[in-house]
Amino acid sequence: MTIPFNVLRARIRVAHIVDNYTSLRREGGETIAVIKADAYGHGLVPVARALSASGAKTFAVGTVDEAVALRDSGVPGRIISLLGPIDAEQCQALWAYDIIPFVHHADQLQLLAGIGRHMDSSLGVALKCDTGMRRLGFTRETVVEAARIITACPGLHVVMLSSHLATADAPDDVDYVAAQIQEFTAIREMLLASGLSFQSNLANSAAILAYPEAHFDSRRAGIALYGGNPFTGTSLAHLGQGLKPAMEVATRIVSVHDLAPGQSISYGRTFTAPDRMRVAVVAAGYADAYSRNLSNTGFMLLNDSRVPICGRVCMQLTAVDVSEVPAPRPGDEILLLGGQGEEAITPDDLAEWWGSISYEPLCLLGLNPREYID
């Protein structure tokens, strides 16, 4: 559900997502498009349709319900639910909508096996293994039992083996990446030796760019699809150059007025004008998913110039210093994200000021009403 009754608009350039997908494809195997969480705020169905038309064959979403919505949209191809089923009703939906679930625990498999015995068709499942994230997944010690449960049930078969890398975007932690690749390889070889046949994927966006040894049979492209560089601010930032941000977020100026030296603005008087200055009050705040963490830090973009935030971000209003911008007026458009040229605000820029990673502002700002543009 979008945020109602506001001025903000998230403009999505789906063509940029397609361009990023094309650049992330690698020789051999398949590049899976990760479009979970409503395509990171960019819109599940429009993004999936554009990628499908450009050759994407497999899509990874979050919940089973999101997978059902994607299947109902008519987008062809394989659909993976990365979170997998959490109850019997969701298990039933896997067969009804031909969804591949990630499974990470024997209890899930037992539930699926019980339902599968009463189904006319066999369900493909993806075994998620824990190679070092320590979050979800079968270990080397438990994965053989998982395979035994599956092979004992005619209603189930393995189609995929997957795991998550914890530090692929941290160039200083390459040893941990190597250890995870080694562990994944060991688990993979155990299962192959047991006679199973499946597709293997471990690489995320960062590993697609930097670790060809993690590519295996397929890769999962996530944040890089949307123009986020997983190596921003690191020695490997050049690997993500050329990725195109696909979201621009615009709003309007509500008021423009002067501040005299010594006058403060907004709640808590956290900003005081050092000299005479002009401020614009902008229709954007934390009710619009524009983080309060941006108070007194970060910038908006007005007429291709960055203007700094002054004072606290309020529920629906934020002030910026427009002293250096010629003749700003109420009603003028101002960008929270996006723009052209060197001053453009990228998802990584906004995330740095926000005190987060690019995933968060994209997912949250994408809750605002969206427009799709060329």
N, C-alpha and C positions, 0 to 999 in steps of 0.2 A: 504494500500500500504506500502510495506517495504521501508526502507531507502536504496537507491541504492549506489553502488560504494564505499563500505567501507570494512573494514577487520573484523568488529565485527560479532560474531555469537551468537544468543540466543539459547541455547540448552535446550530443553524441555523434562522432564521426566514425561510423561503422567501417568505412573504407580504410581507416587507419588500423583498425583491428585486423582486417584482412591482410593489409600490408605487413603488419608485424608477424602474423601467422606464417606468411610466405617466407619471411626472412628467418624464422625459427625452424623451419623444416630442415632436416638433415638427411644425408644419404643413408639408406637402409632403415627398415622399420617404419614406424608410424609416429606422427606427432599428434598427441591427444589434446584437444582443446578443453581447458578447464574453465567452465562457465558457471561454477557454483556461486551461491550468494547473489543470484540475479545478475550473473556475469560481472561480478565485482562492482555492482551498481550501474552497469551499462545497459541492462535489459536482456533477460534470458533469451526470449524468442527472437527478437531482431538480430542479436549477435549470432545465435545458432544458425539462423537461416542464411545469413551472409557467409558464414564460415562453411556451411554445407555446400553452398553454391560455388565455393572456391576450392572444394575438394576434401574438406574435413570429413572423416568417416566415423570418428568416435568422440563422444562428448562426456566430460566428467562434471557432474553436478554435486550438490551437497546431500540434501535429504531425499528420501524416497518420494515424498510429495512433490519436490521440485522436479524429479525425474518423470513423474506422472504428468506434470504440467507440460514438460517439454515433449513427451510422447504425444500428448493430446494436440499439440500445436501442428503436428504433421511433419516435423523435421525427421528425415530418415537417418539411419545409421545406428550404431551401438550407443547405449546410454548407460553410464556407470553412476551409481550412487556411492559417493565417497564415505558417507557416514553409515551407510548400510541400514538394515532394518532394526527397529527397537521393540517391535511387538508383532503379534501374529497377524494383525490386519495389514501391516506394511509388508509382511512376508507374502501374503496373498497377492498384493499388488505387483510384486516382482514378476510373478508368472503372468498375471493379467496384462501387464504392459511391457513385457520382455525387457526387464531392467537387470543389469549386472550389479549385484551388491558387493561392496567391500565387506568382508567378514574378518573379525579380529579375535574371536573367542569361541571356544568349543560350545558354549551354551547357545550361541547364535546358530552354529551349524546343526546342533541337535534339533533346534526349533525348525530350521529349514528342512532338515531331513524328514521330520515328522510330517510336515505339510507336503513335501515332495513325493512321499509314498502314495499320495492320493491324487497326484497330478498326471495328466496324459503326456506331458512333455517334460524334458529335462532342463533345469535352470543352470545357466553358466554363472559361476561365482568367482570372485577375485579374492585370493588369500592375501590379507595384509600381514606382513611380518614386521617385527620390531628389530631393527638393526642398530639402534642407538638413540632413537628419539625418546624412548621410555614413556610412551603415551598410550598407544594401542598397538596390538599386533601379536601374532604368534612368534615365538622364539625358535631357535634351532632345536630346543628340547621338546617343544610342543607341536611343531608344524607337522611332524610325521603322523601324530594322532589325528590332526585335522584332516590330513589327506586320507587317512583310513576311514574316517566318518563319511567323507564324500564318496569314496569309491565303493563303500558298502551300500550307498543309497542310489537306486536307479534314477531318482528325480533330480540328482545334482551332478555336475561335472565342473572341473576346474578349467577356467579359460585364461586366468591371469594371476600373476604373482607381483605384488607391489610392496613398496616401502617408502618412507619419507626420510629425506636428508635433513639433518638438523643444522648444519653449518656451511652449506654449499655457497652461501653468499658472503662468507667471511674468509678472505684470502689468507688470513693468519692462522686458520684452523684446518689446513688441508689434510693434516694427519688424521683428523676425525672423519673427514670425508672418505679418505682411503680406507679407514677401518670399516666404515659402513658398507662401502662397495665390496670389501672382502667378505664381510658377514653375509651380505645379500647373495653374493656368488656362491658361498658355501651352502646356504639354504636352497638356492636354485638347483644346484647340482644334486643335492639330496633328493629333491622331488623328481627331477628328471630321471635319476637312477631308479626311482620306484616305478617308472613307467608312465608317469603323467606327462601330458603335453600342454603347454600354455604359453602365453605371451608374458614377457617380463618387462616391468618398468620401474625405474628408481629415480631418474633424473627429473628435477623441477626446472624452472626457468634458468636459475643460476647454473645448474649442471649442464643444461643444454648448451649454454654459452661457453662454459669453461672446462667441463670434464667429459670428454668423449668416451672415456673408459666407463662412464656410468650410463651410457645410452642404451645398451641391451637391445631388446626388440622394439621398444617404443619409449616415448618420452611424454611427460605431462607439462604442457606450456600453460602457465598461470599468469602471474603479474606482468610478465613481459608482453603478453598479448595486448595489454591495455596501455602500453607505453611506459611502464615502470621499469627502471633499470635496477636490477637486483644488486648491482655493484656500485651504486652511487656513493661517492665519497671514499672509495677505496682505490687501490692500485690497479684494479681490473675494470675500472669504470669504462674504459675504452671498448670493452667487449659488448656493452649495451648501447653504444652510440648508434644513432640511426633509428632506434625505436621511436614510434610516434605516439605521444599521448592522444587518447581518443575522447577525453571528456573536457568540456569547457563549462564553467559555471558562472553565470551572469546574474546581476541584480541591478537595482536602480539607486541613485542618490535621492535621499528624501529632503535634505536641507544642506545649505552651505552658509557658514557664518564665520566671523572672526573671533579669535581669542586674544585677549590682551595679555601682556607679560604677567605671569603670576596667577592667571586664572586656570582652574582645573576643569576636567571634563569627565563625565561618566561616574558610575558608582565607586565609592571608596576613595575618590580623588587620587587615583594611582598615577595620573599623568597631569603635570602642570606645564603650561606653556613657558618655555624659557625666554621667548621673544614674541613679538606680535606674529600671529600665524593665522592661516585660514584652514578650517576643518570642514569636511563633508561628513554628514551622518548618513549611513548606508543601511538599506533595508536587508540586513542579514544578521543572524545571531544564532545562539545555540539551539533555539527551537527549530532552526532550519538546518541543523546538523553541522553548523559552523562552530568549531570547538572554542570553548571559553579559554582553553590553553593558549589561544592566539592573542590574548590580551597583552597589549604593549609589546608585541613581537610580531614579526611577519609583515606581509605587504598584500595589498590589492593592486590591480592594474587598471589605470585610468588613462585613456588616450595613449596607450603604449608606454606609459611611465609607471614605475612602481611607486606606490604611495604607502607610507608606514601607518600601521594601526596605532591609535592613540587611546589609552585607557582600556577599560574592561570591555570585552565582548558581552553584550547584554542579550536578553532573550530574543529580540528581533531587530536590534539596532547595534551598529558598530561605527565608531568614528575613525577617520583617517586624515592624515595631514596632506592637504592639497595645495600648500603654499606655492609649490613650484610648477603647478599645472595651470596653463592659461584658461581663465574664464570657466571653471566648472559650474554647472547649474543643476538645480533639482530636476530629476527626470533623466539625467544622463546615465548611460549604462556604465557599469564598472564590473570588472571581472575578479572573482575570487580564485579562479583557476583557469589557466589557459592563456591565450593571446598569441601574438606573433613577435618574432624577432628575439633579440638577446634578453629583453626584459620579461619575456613570457614566464608565467608561473607554472612550473611543471608539477606533477604529482609528488615528485621527490622533494622539490623545494617546499611545498606546502606541508609535507609530512615532517620535514626537519623543523619548521617553525612550530608545528602542532605538537612536537615531541613524540612522534609516532613513526610508523612506516607507511609507505604509500598506499598499502591495502586499505587502511582505515579511512582516510579522507575520501577515497573513491567509493567505497561501500556506503559511507554515510551520506556524502553529498549526492550520491546517486538516488537517494530516497526522495529528492525533490522532483517536481514535475520535469519530465524529460522531453526533449525535442530531438529528432534525428535529422541531421543536415549533411549535405554533400561535403 
